[in-house]
Amino acid sequence: MTRRSWTATAATLVLTAAALVHPGTATAAPDTVPARATAPVTLAADETALIRVELRDEAHFRELLAEGADIANRPRQQNGRVLADLVLTGRQLAALTARGAVARQVVQREGDAARRYADSVRAAQARTRTGLRAPAEGRGVGVAAVDTLHFLQAYWWTSNGKTFLQTQVATTAAEDPDVEITVTWRTADGTTGSYALARFSDAGEYQYHFAVPQAVPARPTQVTATSSLGGTARPSTPAKWPNATPPALPAGYQKDFIDAYLTPVDVQSRIRRLARQYPDLVDVIDLPHQTQGYRRTAAGYLGDPAAAAVVVESVKFGAQNMNGVQVRTVDPGRTDRPLSATYRDRVLTVLLATDGAGKTISTTDQVAAFISARYPQQFQAFVENGSAGLPMPIAGPVRLDDGLQGSEVPKRPWTVQALRIGTHRDGSRIGVLAYSQEHAREWATPLVTLEFAERLLANADTDPATRDLLDSVDVFVIPTVNPDGANYSFHDANFQRKNLVNHCTGAQRDPANRDSWGVDVNRNYTVGSLFDGYTGASTNCLSGTYAGTAELSEAESRNVVALAKAHTNVKFAMNVHSYGGYFMWPPGAYQADGRITLPRPTIDESKMFLDSARRIVGAIATERGTVTWPSQTGPVADVLYSAAGNSADQLYYELGILAWDFEVGNDRWNDATGEWEGVGFQPPFDEAHAESQEYAAGLVELLRVARDHANAS
């Protein structure tokens, strides 16, 4: 038999510091499904794309983790293959291919995002002109004992005319990494089939065996499991998932308010419009901590980075009259001159030192140190990596520039805003917080929260059920938590995850690293943080999960906490992320040694989380049949990974708020290939639009959950 397993060790999770952190699952698909035939993936050397890659084996993936690869998906096993979603340049893809990898799917090319945004805007304008809206859419010698198996999950559901089955099975042979488990299913008419499960371990601790959802011909009435050790599980009847349906929408119910991708500038305009349009139902809250804004320091290479260069950087932001400042080195043309400089009329001239023969003798190190010491209020300089100790060339003039391309984005500190929606906005009703785009590149997430807000407001006067919700619940919405990073993602680097605050020092401030600067806002909170020894964040300022200089070092995270603390009636919260299709709640972090999680919720709270999840997943499915997998529904630390210092843990453990996380953008089933395919962070707008519609319906159901909870209290 072919061995199928996946192990995620503590070291593995620490090394995902550069990861995008939206994993799928470690799985095995039916042996009967053929490998997907794909056209060769081509990528220019400097082009960047999000690619689903088939790796040689699990060891290959661990190598990539150790190298700091930008990984967007926890690996999954399919047909005995290890698949992972990676953000790669053409050079990196070529190197990966040379090491035995095969590119299977281009999920998204970086250049696609700008086109998709522009296309979505043009389509929205066309719809406005025509008055139309977008449509919603066997073991060897020496083995001693037979193991015991037990089903942890066995669920079935239908989606778009297809029936799917998903199972999790645990074995008592937990310490045996080679044990294999096969599940056999049976339908009412006696049809049978089977598929293999993959072992899943996390932080060195065995969890269970499982597989991605399997397409089956009809509702399965029984599943059984056997292991390579001879163990069996007692037969189980799969339960329907999620087995919850929201109330039907009345005739005339208004929805579908999302016409295009929205930049933070667009979001700000939408907030202003809603406040003007619905003054009796909306307050706009200016959150107290202004972000840095769409601003960076200006920098340039003085010299040739391929030979010898010094990076000169402004102390102030480029927009503060430092863009365009010129820097040059010159030969003073005299003998025995010391290193000196002048700064006049926005030109910094460095006169290199000379010897008795008039030859320039200054080194790159000397020039960098001199500039920083001579003009500490204006400039800082450092030696470009690889240029240390080399003779400083005559160079320049070079113009310093912040490199920012978003000309229409204001270059000033940004005030993050929240909408407060309801009939009673005085704290007398139970509060619900929905917030999105902590991660900049997750473009679909503010579409979800704004569609949600628009539905509540537009239907308040015509739908009694909506009016009842607004009478019963105090709603808070932060569409864009991280506006600076989002602006950068739209205009400069589509795969930007973090904010724009650059805490790097020395050579890490090289402009070549500009797309890796920033803090992961969702690793910057105080509960279960990196600074307290929890796993899933990084101290490396260039990492995708960089936790910052300290807990709550960033304005963006402080704003979320400030809003929740200022409004103590908030008892429910939903953090909207993408992509992958998850529904999660605390605990979200653990200490790697022993996999010690944050304290588990009480039995009653755990039941509340799961029962509510079923309701909300059911509401999501009403829009286009999308079903969040049961294996991806549960505590973050169990179904995803450890995410040290995340906001849901902050709200739950510190403030007593029942806090969930969405990961919108579920994998889509490809019936032709028999495989699940990823959609990415910035999918074609039709997909993003569909995500906004289905997950907005989920947020409306969350309000019903909150109302029912308040009424039962």
C-alpha positions in Angstrom: 0.0 0.0 0.0 1.1 3.6 -0.6 1.9 5.5 2.5 -0.1 8.7 2.9 0.7 11.0 5.8 1.3 14.6 6.6 3.0 15.9 9.7 3.2 19.5 10.8 5.8 19.9 13.5 6.3 22.8 15.8 9.3 23.8 13.9 7.3 23.7 10.7 4.8 26.1 12.2 7.5 28.5 13.4 9.0 28.5 9.9 5.7 29.6 8.4 6.7 33.1 9.4 6.6 34.1 5.8 3.3 32.3 5.1 0.1 33.8 4.0 -1.6 31.6 6.5 -4.7 30.4 4.8 -4.1 26.7 4.7 -6.3 24.0 3.4 -5.9 20.5 4.8 -3.5 17.6 4.7 -5.5 15.0 2.7 -5.7 12.0 0.4 -8.1 11.7 -2.4 -9.6 8.6 -3.9 -7.2 6.4 -5.9 -9.8 6.3 -8.7 -9.4 10.0 -9.5 -6.9 10.6 -12.3 -4.1 13.1 -11.9 -5.1 16.4 -13.3 -3.8 17.1 -16.8 -2.6 20.7 -17.0 -0.9 22.9 -19.6 2.6 23.9 -18.7 2.7 26.9 -16.4 4.9 29.7 -17.7 6.1 32.6 -15.7 8.5 35.4 -16.6 11.6 35.6 -14.5 10.4 38.7 -12.6 6.7 37.9 -12.7 5.0 36.9 -9.4 2.1 34.5 -9.1 0.1 32.4 -6.6 0.6 28.8 -7.9 -0.7 25.4 -6.7 2.4 23.2 -6.9 2.8 19.5 -6.7 6.0 18.8 -4.6 8.3 15.8 -4.7 7.2 14.7 -1.3 6.7 15.9 2.3 10.4 16.5 2.8 10.4 18.9 -0.2 7.7 21.0 1.6 9.7 21.0 4.8 12.7 22.3 2.8 10.6 25.1 1.5 9.5 26.0 5.0 13.1 26.1 6.2 13.9 28.5 3.4 11.1 30.9 4.2 8.9 30.3 1.2 5.7 32.3 1.0 3.1 29.6 1.5 -0.6 30.4 1.1 -2.0 27.0 2.0 -1.3 24.2 4.4 -0.3 21.3 2.2 -2.8 18.7 1.3 -2.4 15.2 -0.2 -4.4 14.3 -3.2 -3.9 11.0 -5.2 -0.7 10.5 -3.1 0.6 13.9 -4.2 1.6 16.7 -1.9 0.1 20.0 -3.1 0.8 23.5 -1.7 -0.1 27.0 -2.7 3.0 29.2 -3.1 3.7 32.8 -4.0 6.5 32.5 -6.5 8.5 34.6 -8.9 9.4 33.0 -12.3 13.0 32.4 -11.1 11.7 30.7 -7.9 9.4 28.5 -10.0 12.2 27.5 -12.3 14.4 26.6 -9.3 11.5 24.7 -7.7 10.8 22.8 -11.0 14.5 21.9 -11.2 14.1 20.3 -7.8 11.3 18.1 -9.0 8.1 20.2 -8.4 5.3 20.5 -11.0 3.1 23.5 -11.3 -0.5 22.4 -11.4 -2.6 25.6 -11.2 -2.0 29.3 -11.6 -4.4 30.6 -8.9 -3.5 34.2 -9.6 -0.9 36.2 -11.4 0.2 39.4 -9.7 -0.7 41.5 -12.7 -4.2 39.9 -12.7 -5.2 41.9 -9.6 -4.9 45.3 -11.2 -6.8 44.1 -14.3 -9.5 42.5 -12.1 -9.9 45.7 -10.1 -10.1 47.8 -13.2 -12.5 45.4 -14.9 -14.7 45.4 -11.8 -14.8 49.2 -11.8 -15.6 49.3 -15.5 -18.3 46.7 -15.1 -19.8 48.6 -12.2 -19.9 51.8 -14.2 -21.6 50.0 -17.1 -24.2 48.6 -14.7 -24.8 52.0 -13.3 -25.3 53.4 -16.9 -27.7 50.6 -17.8 -29.5 50.5 -14.4 -28.5 46.8 -13.9 -26.8 45.1 -10.9 -24.4 42.2 -11.0 -26.2 38.8 -10.6 -25.9 37.2 -7.2 -24.6 34.3 -7.6 -0.6 -5.2 5.7 2.2 -4.9 8.2 5.5 -6.9 8.5 6.9 -9.2 11.2 7.0 -7.9 14.7 3.7 -5.9 14.8 2.0 -7.0 18.0 -1.5 -5.7 18.3 -4.5 -4.6 16.4 -5.5 -1.0 16.8 -8.9 0.5 17.6 -10.4 3.1 15.3 -13.1 5.7 16.0 -14.9 8.2 13.7 -14.5 11.7 15.0 -16.4 13.2 12.0 -18.7 11.7 9.4 -20.7 14.2 7.5 -22.4 14.5 4.1 -23.9 17.4 2.1 -25.0 18.4 -1.3 -23.7 21.4 -3.3 -24.8 22.3 -6.8 -26.2 18.9 -7.5 -23.2 17.0 -6.1 -23.0 14.9 -3.0 -19.9 15.0 -0.8 -18.7 13.0 2.2 -16.0 13.9 4.7 -14.6 11.8 7.5 -12.1 12.0 10.3 -10.9 8.9 12.1 -8.6 8.5 15.1 -6.5 5.4 15.8 -5.2 4.2 19.1 -1.9 3.5 17.3 -1.2 7.2 17.6 2.6 6.8 17.9 2.8 4.7 14.7 3.6 7.1 11.8 3.0 4.4 9.2 -0.5 3.2 10.0 -2.9 3.6 7.1 -6.6 4.0 7.3 -9.2 3.4 4.6 -12.9 4.5 4.7 -15.5 2.5 2.9 -18.9 4.1 2.2 -22.3 2.6 1.2 -25.4 4.3 -0.2 -29.0 3.2 0.2 -29.0 1.3 -3.0 -26.0 -0.7 -2.0 -23.4 1.2 -4.1 -20.0 1.2 -2.3 -16.6 2.8 -2.6 -13.6 3.6 -0.6 -10.8 6.2 -0.1 -7.6 6.5 1.9 -7.1 9.0 4.7 -4.0 10.9 5.5 -2.4 11.1 9.0 -2.4 14.6 10.4 0.0 15.5 13.3 0.5 19.0 14.6 3.4 20.2 16.7 4.5 16.6 17.0 1.2 15.5 18.4 -1.0 13.0 16.5 -4.5 14.5 15.8 -6.4 12.2 13.4 -6.5 10.8 9.9 -8.7 12.6 7.3 -9.3 13.5 3.7 -10.7 16.3 1.6 -14.4 15.9 0.9 -15.1 13.0 -1.5 -17.6 13.1 -4.3 -20.1 10.2 -3.9 -23.0 9.3 -6.1 -25.8 9.7 -3.5 -26.3 10.2 0.2 -24.0 7.8 2.1 -26.0 5.8 4.7 -23.0 4.0 6.3 -19.2 4.4 6.6 -16.7 2.0 8.0 -13.0 2.3 8.5 -10.1 -0.2 8.6 -6.4 0.2 9.2 -3.3 -1.5 8.0 -2.8 -2.9 11.5 -6.1 -4.7 11.2 -8.1 -2.4 13.3 -11.7 -1.5 12.5 -14.2 1.2 13.6 -17.8 0.4 14.3 -20.0 1.4 11.4 -21.3 5.0 11.5 -24.1 6.8 9.8 -23.0 10.1 8.4 -24.9 13.1 9.6 -26.1 15.9 7.3 -23.9 19.0 7.3 -24.6 21.7 8.4 -28.3 20.7 8.8 -29.4 24.3 9.4 -31.4 26.6 7.1 -32.0 30.3 7.7 -35.5 31.9 7.3 -36.5 32.5 3.7 -36.0 36.0 2.4 -39.2 37.9 1.7 -40.2 39.1 -1.7 -38.6 42.3 -2.5 -35.6 41.8 -0.1 -32.8 44.0 -1.4 -29.2 42.7 -1.7 -26.3 42.8 -4.1 -24.8 46.2 -3.4 -21.3 45.3 -4.4 -20.3 46.3 -8.0 -16.5 46.3 -7.9 -13.5 45.8 -5.8 -13.1 48.7 -3.4 -9.9 50.4 -2.4 -9.7 52.0 1.1 -10.4 55.3 -0.6 -13.6 53.7 -2.1 -14.5 52.2 1.3 -14.2 55.6 2.9 -16.5 57.1 0.3 -19.0 54.3 0.8 -19.0 54.9 4.6 -19.7 58.6 4.1 -22.5 57.8 1.6 -24.2 55.4 4.0 -24.0 58.0 6.9 -25.7 60.6 4.7 -28.3 58.2 3.3 -29.4 56.6 6.6 -28.8 59.2 9.3 -31.4 57.6 11.7 -29.7 54.2 11.6 -25.9 55.0 11.2 -23.2 56.6 13.2 -19.6 56.8 11.9 -17.0 56.2 14.5 -13.5 57.6 14.0 -11.2 55.1 15.7 -8.7 56.8 18.0 -5.4 55.6 16.6 -4.4 57.1 13.2 -2.3 54.8 11.1 0.9 55.8 9.4 -0.9 56.4 6.2 0.1 55.5 2.7 3.6 56.9 3.3 7.2 55.7 3.2 10.6 57.2 3.5 12.4 58.1 0.3 15.5 56.1 -0.6 18.0 55.4 -3.4 21.1 53.5 -4.2 24.2 55.7 -4.3 26.4 53.6 -6.6 25.7 50.4 -8.3 24.1 47.6 -6.2 25.8 45.1 -8.5 29.2 46.5 -7.7 29.4 48.9 -4.7 26.6 51.0 -3.2 25.3 52.8 -0.2 21.6 53.1 0.5 20.6 56.6 1.4 17.2 57.0 3.0 15.3 60.1 4.3 14.3 60.3 7.9 11.0 61.9 7.1 8.5 60.4 4.7 9.0 61.0 1.0 5.8 63.0 0.8 7.2 65.4 3.4 9.3 67.1 0.7 11.9 64.4 0.5 10.9 62.7 -2.7 13.2 64.1 -5.4 16.1 65.0 -3.1 19.4 64.3 -4.9 22.5 62.6 -3.5 25.8 62.3 -5.1 29.5 61.6 -4.4 32.2 63.6 -6.0 36.0 63.7 -6.2 37.1 67.0 -4.5 40.0 67.2 -7.0 42.5 68.0 -4.2 45.0 66.0 -2.3 44.8 65.0 1.4 41.1 66.0 1.8 38.9 64.5 4.6 35.5 63.1 3.9 33.0 66.0 4.0 29.6 66.9 2.7 27.2 69.8 1.9 23.4 69.8 1.8 21.9 72.7 -0.1 18.9 73.2 -2.3 17.8 69.6 -1.8 21.1 68.2 -3.0 23.4 66.2 -0.7 26.9 66.3 -2.0 29.4 63.9 -0.4 33.1 64.9 -1.1 35.2 61.7 -0.8 38.4 61.7 1.1 41.6 61.7 -0.9 45.2 60.6 -0.3 48.5 62.5 -1.0 48.2 61.6 -4.6 44.7 62.9 -4.9 43.1 59.5 -5.2 39.7 59.0 -3.5 40.1 56.6 -0.5 36.7 56.6 1.2 34.9 53.2 1.6 31.3 52.4 1.5 31.2 51.9 5.3 32.8 55.3 5.9 30.4 57.1 3.6 27.3 55.5 5.1 28.5 56.3 8.7 29.4 59.8 7.8 26.0 60.7 6.2 24.1 59.2 9.2 26.2 61.1 11.7 26.5 64.4 9.8 22.8 64.8 8.9 20.8 62.7 11.5 17.7 64.8 11.1 17.6 64.4 7.4 19.2 61.1 6.4 20.2 57.6 7.4 22.5 55.5 5.3 23.8 51.9 5.3 25.9 49.8 3.1 24.0 47.8 0.6 24.4 44.0 1.2 27.6 42.8 -0.5 29.2 46.2 -0.6 30.8 46.3 2.8 34.4 47.7 2.9 34.6 48.4 -0.8 35.9 51.6 -2.3 33.1 54.2 -2.6 32.7 55.1 -6.3 31.9 58.5 -7.8 28.2 58.2 -8.2 25.0 60.1 -8.7 23.2 62.2 -8.6 20.5 59.8 -7.5 17.0 61.0 -6.7 15.4 59.6 -3.5 11.9 58.4 -3.9 9.3 56.6 -1.7 8.4 54.3 -4.7 4.6 54.6 -4.0 2.5 54.4 -7.1 -1.0 55.3 -5.8 -1.2 58.9 -6.9 -4.8 59.4 -5.8 -4.2 58.1 -2.2 -3.8 60.8 0.4 -0.2 61.0 1.8 -1.1 61.6 5.4 -2.1 59.7 8.5 -5.2 57.7 8.0 -8.3 57.7 10.3 -9.8 54.2 10.4 -13.6 54.4 10.5 -16.3 52.1 11.8 -20.0 52.0 11.0 -22.4 51.7 13.9 -25.8 50.5 12.7 -29.1 50.0 14.7 -32.2 51.6 16.0 -30.8 51.8 19.5 -27.1 52.9 19.3 -26.8 53.6 23.0 -25.3 50.4 24.4 -28.7 49.1 25.6 -28.7 46.2 23.0 -26.3 43.3 22.5 -23.5 44.3 20.3 -22.0 42.5 17.3 -18.7 43.5 15.7 -17.8 42.5 12.1 -14.3 43.6 10.9 -12.2 42.8 7.8 -9.0 43.3 5.9 -6.5 43.0 8.7 -4.5 41.4 5.9 -4.0 43.9 3.0 -4.2 41.5 0.1 -7.6 40.0 1.1 -9.6 42.2 -1.3 -12.9 40.3 -1.0 -13.2 40.8 2.7 -14.4 44.4 2.9 -16.9 43.5 0.2 -18.5 41.1 2.6 -18.8 43.5 5.5 -20.1 46.4 3.3 -22.7 44.2 1.6 -23.8 43.1 5.1 -24.1 46.7 6.2 -26.0 47.7 3.0 -28.5 44.8 3.4 -29.4 45.9 6.9 -29.9 49.5 6.0 -31.7 49.0 2.7 -34.2 46.6 4.1 -34.9 48.3 7.4 -38.1 50.0 6.3 -39.5 47.2 4.2 -38.6 43.9 5.9 -40.0 43.4 9.4 -37.3 40.7 10.1 -34.5 43.1 9.3 -36.1 45.8 11.4 -36.4 43.4 14.3 -32.7 42.7 14.0 -31.9 46.4 14.0 -34.1 46.9 17.0 -32.5 44.1 18.9 -28.8 44.3 18.0 -26.2 47.1 18.0 -24.0 46.5 14.9 -20.4 47.6 14.5 -18.6 47.2 11.2 -14.9 48.0 10.4 -14.6 47.3 6.7 -10.8 47.9 6.4 -8.7 47.5 9.6 -5.4 47.9 7.6 -6.0 50.7 5.0 -2.3 51.5 4.5 -1.4 47.9 3.6 -4.5 47.7 1.5 -3.6 50.8 -0.5 -0.2 49.3 -1.1 -1.7 46.0 -2.2 -3.9 47.8 -4.7 -1.3 50.1 -6.2 2.1 48.7 -5.6 2.4 45.0 -4.6 -0.7 42.9 -4.9 0.5 40.2 -2.5 1.2 42.7 0.4 -0.1 41.1 3.6 1.0 43.5 6.4 0.7 47.1 7.2 3.3 49.7 6.0 5.2 50.4 9.2 8.8 49.5 8.6 10.6 48.4 11.8 13.5 46.9 9.9 17.0 48.2 10.6 20.3 48.2 8.8 20.5 46.3 5.6 17.0 44.9 6.0 15.9 48.4 5.0 17.3 47.8 1.5 14.6 48.9 -1.0 14.9 45.5 -2.6 12.9 44.3 0.5 10.2 46.9 0.2 7.4 44.4 -0.5 8.4 42.4 2.7 8.3 45.3 5.2 5.4 45.8 7.7 3.7 44.1 10.7 1.2 41.4 10.5 -1.7 43.1 12.3 -3.3 39.7 13.2 -0.1 38.7 15.1 0.2 41.9 17.1 -2.3 41.4 19.9 -1.6 40.5 23.5 -3.2 37.2 24.2 -1.3 34.1 23.3 1.4 36.2 21.6 4.8 35.4 20.3 6.2 37.5 23.1 4.5 35.0 25.6 6.0 32.0 23.9 3.2 31.0 21.6 3.7 29.7 18.1 2.8 31.1 14.7 4.4 34.5 14.4 7.9 35.8 13.7 10.5 38.2 15.1 11.9 38.7 11.6 10.8 42.0 10.2 10.7 40.6 6.7 8.5 37.7 7.6 4.9 37.6 6.5 3.9 36.9 10.1 6.1 39.5 11.8 4.6 40.3 15.1 6.0 43.8 15.5 8.3 45.2 18.1 5.8 44.6 21.0 2.3 43.6 21.7 -0.1 46.2 20.3 2.7 48.2 18.8 0.5 49.0 15.8 -2.3 51.5 15.5 -4.4 49.0 13.5 -4.5 46.4 16.3 -5.0 49.1 18.9 -8.1 50.4 17.1 -9.8 47.0 17.2 -9.2 46.7 20.9 -10.2 50.3 21.5 -13.6 49.9 19.8 -14.4 46.7 21.7 -13.3 48.2 25.1 -15.3 51.4 24.5 -18.5 49.5 23.7 -18.9 46.9 26.4 -22.2 45.7 25.0 -20.2 43.9 22.2 -20.6 40.2 22.9 -20.1 38.7 19.5 -17.5 39.3 16.8 -16.5 38.0 13.4 -13.1 38.6 11.8 -13.4 38.2 8.0 -10.3 36.9 6.2 -9.6 35.1 3.0 -9.0 32.6 1.4 -9.7 28.8 1.9 -13.2 28.4 3.4 -12.9 28.1 7.2 -15.2 28.9 10.1 -13.2 29.1 13.3 -13.1 30.2 16.9 -10.7 30.2 19.9 -8.3 28.9 21.0 -6.1 30.2 18.1 -2.7 29.6 19.5 -0.6 27.1 21.4 2.9 26.7 22.8 4.8 24.3 20.6 6.4 22.3 23.4 3.6 19.8 24.1 1.1 21.7 22.0 -0.4 23.5 24.9 -3.2 25.7 23.7 -4.8 28.6 25.3 -7.5 27.5 27.7 -10.4 25.7 26.0 -13.9 27.3 26.1 -16.3 25.8 28.6 -18.5 22.9 27.4 -21.5 25.3 27.1 -19.5 27.8 25.1 -18.0 25.1 22.9 -21.6 24.0 22.1 -22.6 27.6 21.5 -19.7 28.0 19.0 -20.5 24.9 17.1 -24.3 25.3 17.1 -23.9 28.9 15.9 -21.4 27.8 13.2 -23.9 25.3 11.8 -26.5 28.1 11.5 -24.1 30.5 9.9 -22.6 27.9 7.5 -26.2 27.0 6.5 -26.9 30.7 5.7 -23.8 31.0 3.6 -24.8 27.9 1.6 -28.2 29.5 0.6 -26.5 31.9 -1.8 -24.8 29.5 -4.3 -24.4 26.2 -2.5 -21.0 26.8 -1.0 -20.5 24.6 2.1 -17.7 25.2 4.5 -16.2 21.8 5.2 -16.7 20.3 8.7 -13.0 19.6 8.9 -12.4 23.3 8.5 -15.0 24.3 11.2 -13.7 24.5 14.7 -11.0 26.1 16.9 -8.3 27.9 14.9 -5.5 25.9 16.6 -7.2 22.6 15.6 -8.4 23.2 12.0 -5.8 25.7 10.8 -2.6 26.2 12.8 -1.3 28.2 15.7 -1.7 31.9 15.1 0.1 33.7 18.0 -1.3 37.1 18.9 -4.5 37.0 16.8 -7.4 39.3 17.4 -10.1 36.7 18.0 -8.2 35.4 21.0 -7.8 38.9 22.2 -11.5 39.6 22.1 -12.5 36.3 23.6 -10.0 35.8 26.4 -9.5 39.5 27.5 -13.0 40.9 26.8 -15.3 37.9 27.0 -16.5 38.3 23.4 -17.6 35.2 21.5 -15.3 35.7 18.6 -15.2 33.8 15.3 -13.1 34.0 12.1 -14.3 33.5 8.5 -11.9 32.5 5.8 -14.0 33.4 2.7 -13.1 32.0 -0.8 -13.8 28.3 -0.5 -12.1 25.9 -2.8 -14.3 25.2 -5.8 -15.0 21.6 -7.0 -13.9 20.9 -10.6 -16.0 18.1 -11.8 -13.9 17.5 -14.9 -10.7 16.9 -13.0 -12.2 15.6 -9.8 -10.2 18.0 -7.7 -10.7 21.0 -5.5 -9.2 24.2 -6.8 -8.1 27.3 -4.9 -9.5 30.8 -5.8 -6.8 33.1 -4.3 -6.8 36.4 -2.5 -7.9 38.5 -5.5 -10.0 36.2 -7.7 -11.8 37.4 -10.8 -14.5 39.8 -9.6 -17.4 37.5 -10.3 -15.9 35.1 -7.7 -15.2 37.9 -5.2 -18.8 39.2 -5.8 -20.2 35.8 -5.0 -18.1 35.6 -1.9 -19.5 38.9 -0.7 -23.1 37.7 -1.2 -22.8 34.4 0.6 -20.7 35.6 3.5 -22.9 38.7 4.0 -25.8 36.2 4.5 -23.6 34.5 7.1 -23.1 37.8 9.0 -26.9 38.5 9.0 -27.4 35.0 10.5 -24.8 36.0 13.2 -27.1 38.8 14.2 -29.9 36.3 14.6 -27.6 34.2 16.8 -26.8 37.3 18.9 -30.4 38.3 19.2 -31.5 34.8 20.2 -28.7 34.6 22.8 -29.7 37.9 24.3 -33.4 36.9 24.4 -32.4 33.6 26.1 -30.3 35.3 28.8 
